Amino acid sequence: STQVDDLVSRFFSYLSIERKKNCNISNKVRKMNEIIDETQILIGKTPSAITSSCIYYVLTMEGIEIQKKYLSQQLNVSVVTINKIYQVLKTNSHLFDEICSP
């Protein structure tokens, strides 16, 4: 969705990740969002909460360290929310295997 794309590009403009890697991560986050939409595993959660948790998930998988606090400040989502959704994403990680495999 447009909202997801906006959030992803806005957030990545804050991060100093090289462009190519940035593009790769953005695509993974978008694909995760599509799967989450299809499977409805996060029904009732806001797009910004889902997107920030996906960003955290993908960055973690890529071995890029990011403070949840920083992420929460940039995207205006609480750390508690990111943690809760991140746990759901981890529990359902089989859905994202194809996207997040190295």
C-alpha positions as CSV (number, residue, x, y, z in Angstrom):
1,S,0.0,0.0,0.0
2,T,1.0,3.6,-0.4
3,Q,1.1,4.1,3.3
4,V,3.6,1.3,3.8
5,D,5.8,2.6,1.0
6,D,5.7,6.1,2.6
7,L,6.6,4.8,6.0
8,V,9.4,2.6,4.6
9,S,11.0,5.4,2.5
10,R,10.6,8.0,5.3
11,F,12.2,5.7,7.8
12,F,15.1,4.7,5.6
13,S,15.9,8.3,4.8
14,Y,16.8,8.6,8.5
15,L,19.1,5.6,8.4
16,S,22.5,5.7,6.9
17,I,22.4,2.4,5.0
18,E,23.9,2.2,1.6
19,R,21.4,2.6,-1.2
20,K,21.5,-0.9,-2.6
21,K,21.0,-2.5,0.7
22,N,18.3,0.0,1.6
23,C,16.4,-1.0,-1.5
24,N,16.8,-4.7,-0.8
25,I,15.5,-4.2,2.8
26,S,12.6,-2.0,1.6
27,N,11.5,-4.7,-0.8
28,K,11.6,-7.3,1.9
29,V,9.5,-5.1,4.2
30,R,7.0,-4.5,1.4
31,K,6.7,-8.3,0.7
32,M,6.3,-9.0,4.4
33,N,3.4,-6.5,4.5
34,E,1.7,-8.2,1.6
35,I,1.9,-11.6,3.3
36,I,0.6,-10.1,6.5
37,D,-2.3,-8.6,4.6
38,E,-3.1,-11.9,2.9
39,T,-2.8,-14.1,6.0
40,Q,-4.3,-11.5,8.4
41,I,-2.0,-12.5,11.2
42,L,-2.0,-8.9,12.5
43,I,-5.6,-7.9,12.1
44,G,-6.4,-4.7,13.9
45,K,-2.9,-3.4,14.1
46,T,-2.0,-0.1,12.5
47,P,0.0,0.1,9.3
48,S,2.8,2.1,11.1
49,A,3.0,-0.5,13.9
50,I,3.1,-3.4,11.4
51,T,5.6,-1.6,9.2
52,S,8.0,-0.6,12.0
53,S,7.9,-4.2,13.3
54,C,8.6,-5.6,9.8
55,I,11.6,-3.1,9.5
56,Y,12.9,-4.3,12.8
57,Y,12.4,-8.0,11.8
58,V,14.2,-7.6,8.5
59,L,17.1,-5.5,9.9
60,T,17.6,-8.1,12.6
61,M,17.6,-10.9,10.0
62,E,20.1,-8.9,7.9
63,G,22.4,-8.5,11.0
64,I,21.9,-4.7,11.1
65,E,21.7,-3.4,14.7
66,I,19.0,-0.9,15.4
67,Q,17.6,0.3,18.7
68,K,13.9,-0.3,19.0
69,K,13.7,3.0,20.8
70,Y,15.1,4.8,17.8
71,L,12.7,3.0,15.5
72,S,9.8,3.8,17.8
73,Q,10.7,7.5,17.9
74,Q,11.1,7.8,14.2
75,L,7.8,6.1,13.3
76,N,5.9,7.1,16.4
77,V,5.1,3.5,17.6
78,S,5.8,2.3,21.1
79,V,8.6,-0.1,21.9
80,V,6.0,-2.3,23.6
81,T,4.0,-2.5,20.4
82,I,7.1,-3.3,18.3
83,N,8.0,-6.1,20.7
84,K,4.5,-7.6,20.7
85,I,4.2,-7.6,16.9
86,Y,7.8,-8.8,16.5
87,Q,7.0,-11.8,18.6
88,V,4.0,-12.6,16.3
89,L,6.3,-12.2,13.3
90,K,8.8,-14.6,14.8
91,T,6.1,-17.1,15.7
92,N,5.0,-17.0,12.1
93,S,8.5,-16.8,10.6
94,H,7.8,-19.8,8.3
95,L,5.6,-17.3,6.3
96,F,8.6,-15.1,5.6
97,D,11.3,-17.8,5.1
98,E,11.5,-17.1,1.3
99,I,11.8,-13.4,1.8
100,C,14.3,-13.4,4.7
101,S,16.6,-16.3,3.7
102,P,20.1,-14.9,3.1
